[in-house]
Amino acid sequence: MPAPKIDRAVVLHVAKLASLSLSEAEADRFAGELARVVAYVAELDAVDTRDVPPTAHVLVERLPLRKDEVKPCLSREDALSQAPEVEANGFAVPAFLE
Amino acid sequence: MPSERDVMRDATGTPPAENVVETLTQTVTQTVPQTVTQVQAGEVTAESVTQRSLARIAALDGEVNAFLHVARDQALAQARAIDQKRARGEPLGKLSGVAIAIKDALCTRGLPSTAASKILAGYEPPYDATVVARLRAADAVIVGKTNMDEFAMGSSSENSAFGPTHNPWDLTRTPGGSSAGSAAAVSARMVSCSLGSDTGGSIRQPAALTGTVGLKPTYGRVSRYGLIAFASSLDQVGPFATDVRGAARVLGVIAGHDPNDATSLDAPVDDYEAACGRSVRGLRIGVPDEYFSGGLDPEVASSVRHAIDALRDEGCVVKAVQLPHTRFAVATYYVLANAEASSNLARFDGVRYGLRAREGNAGRDLRAMYGATRDAGFGAEVKRRILLGTFVLSAGHYDAYYLKAQQVRTLIRRDFERAFEEVDVICSPASPTPAFRLGEKTDDPLAMYLSDVYTLPASLAGLPAISVPCEPVHSGLPVGLQIMARALEESTMLAVASAWEARSPARDLLPPLAGRA
């Protein structure tokens, strides 16, 4: 398939999906760099992958499942110890509901 | 640049000064097993081993920048506790008194763990990674956290938010990456072993470029619990050491099933050290043509071929093998690793740990806070990879890039399955060139990615692989022989690695800088 065009608008759209605030100058720079990398990875098109199953993970078949049991975990104090802002025994964030 | 005559030999050769070499033989060339034996026998204290390590860090790290954080007080307290344990007659662990450095991507309770990112500046995890807990339980002494490419994304350490690490063999060059500090600290003998992590070559490539032994275990062999995730289907923690036995000793301590990591394998842990020194007569070594073609430095090629010839002289059978999908490994890796990274790095949002942007809209609006925090906290390469990863997973591109790369990953695995029907291990260069200059590839992300071409395939296939020093190039820079094996056959790999090490002309070589402290 033809390589998709990667310009500032595409980069800003993807950045929004990834929760990254980019300046327009950054977006322009990344557009050029990403276009080159995407053009390079398009070489995979040349590989015949008909009837080839995808590998999401190696050795999955060997992984044991653990029992679903209640076990000790981090204390609330430890879990909150690195938070930038704590309020009422929880992680505090700017309001997101009106 | 070090010339042959600057290179120090600890056992033979002409020393620059008597007293320097005496210090070298006493402290610098000590291997992990030797230190453990001496500490257990009471010939040296854990405290004195730790003091020596801290003194070497103080003397050398201003130029090398291997450490982001030196845990002086905690290390000395830990060492004294080990000495007291011995004084009480209690048995000591398999790493008694060994000073070890830990890549900053691994969580260490009460010590900064930043993955060399501004977004985690000041983060002190409330828990230890499983591998760190196992090191402590084995009486190793953690002397500090090492520099790396931010979130392990890079091959030179130039993506660290805290400045690059310099190669002890030539301070104008990179030690490789991403586990740069862990490799450089061992190379300069600030420590005799360290932990790194390897997603696409981040242990093996820096080991090759610094003349150290670096081992990536089978995927699932070592717990990832507490490793700050880059690409979860590829990441593995593994050791660096001054010699193969040292790496084997550390691997034996950190390997094994961990219920806290759902991808951790419940398979018995071999006696890896016993495999070192085992006869390799009759073992079949595969040499893939694809790893000796375009882009390979001719001096690196001849050094690696010399090592393979030496293994033939030890009774190994050398055969050509084909790994035809090798040339697609870089593209496959960059799609899959960055897709996974874009998902893993979503957790850095200014809520539970690390940096939070507060200015302007970020103080009032949640989405603006996420975006501004991530823009301020992540470096350029991390953003580039998050964008690429998000792009290949986004609507309309998933099948063409992500699914396609997963299918090619299957073909790369099948290449190895076929080859390992014919041979027991596969030997190749670990890196196409010796250490390149800092700044040489920073303007060309793609050229940097291509420097991982020989390490990526084993990562994609989840196989164990090791880099062992072989003959340096003419300028004196180190070269690494990569040995890959079937899943969970670390012992076979270590037997071959140690057979080569015993004959390697690189065996007693130290960087000139190591003799200065």
Interface residues (C-beta under 8 A of the other chain):
Chain A: M1 P4 I6 V10 V11 V14 A15 L17 A18 S19 L20 S21 L22 E26 F30 E33 L34 R36 V37 V38 Y40 V41 E43 L44 D45 V47 T49 V52 P53 P54 T55 A56 H57 V58 L59 R62 L63 P64 R66 L74 D78 A79 S81 Q82 A83 P84 E85 F91 V93 P94 A95 F96
Chain B: Y123 E124 P125 P126 Y127 T218 Y219 G220 S233 P259 A262 T263 S264 L265 D266 A267 H325 F328 V330 A331 T332 Y334 V335 S342 A346 D349 G350 V351 R352 Y353 G354 L355 R356 A362 G363 R364 D365 L366 R367 A368 M369 Y370 G371 A372 R374 D375 F378 K383 R384 I386 L387 L388 T390 F391 V392 S394 H397 A400 Y401 L403 K404 A405 Q406 Q407 V408 R409 T410 L411 R413 P445 L446 Y449 L460 A461 G462 A487
